[in-house]
Amino acid sequence: MKNNGFIGTCLMLAKGILHDRTLRRKMMTQLIIFLLVMVAVGNWVIDDWLRDGVVRFSIYWGVVGMYVLFILLMAFYDMLKVMRGE
């Protein structure tokens, strides 16, 4: 099976990021900073807009929740790699 194009590039980037400890931790730091920005925007910038509709509120905070789960999975993967001794 040949991985050409966009999918192959994405897979190779993911493998590179996951195998390099410093790159993985820099990426996790950037993800956490972006999460803090998303929470701040949801609480103070677009709170009136989110308050107007239940669907908007649910979608926005649902996306934020999925993003949190992604970060937790990255942290769990990092913990397992450290425990394994890389």
Buried (B, 14 or more C-beta within 10 A) or exposed (E): EEEEEEEEEEEEEEEEBBEEEEEBEEBBEEBBEEBEEBBEBBEEEEEEEBEEEEEEBEEBBEEBEEBBEEBEEBBEEBEEBEEEEE
